[in-house]
Amino acid sequence: MNIHMQLFKRENGTWYVQFERGKKLSLKTKDAALAQQLFRKITVLSG
């Protein structure tokens, strides 16, 4: 199963993951390196 996800930063500086159907999940961080690390973990777990 392959789920399309996108990592993005909102205007307030917080990083989010957006899933296929528009659902968004806050990573609750403003640190880009930490956001990338969390995104990689989510990607591995989902796929």
Steps between C-alpha positions, in 0.01 A plus 500: 500500500645833393368815666587838352622743767643849485707690756431874518547802724212733590532876531529470879821295451358165612565192285213277384445180302213497252356164398324402175149610587596836647535396864780693669707393800706750697853386583496758781844634418651805333835325448546393136752223579271346761203527262696310231593231751140456617375497141744219412376296799136550398586400143671179614214406732235558234662308229 
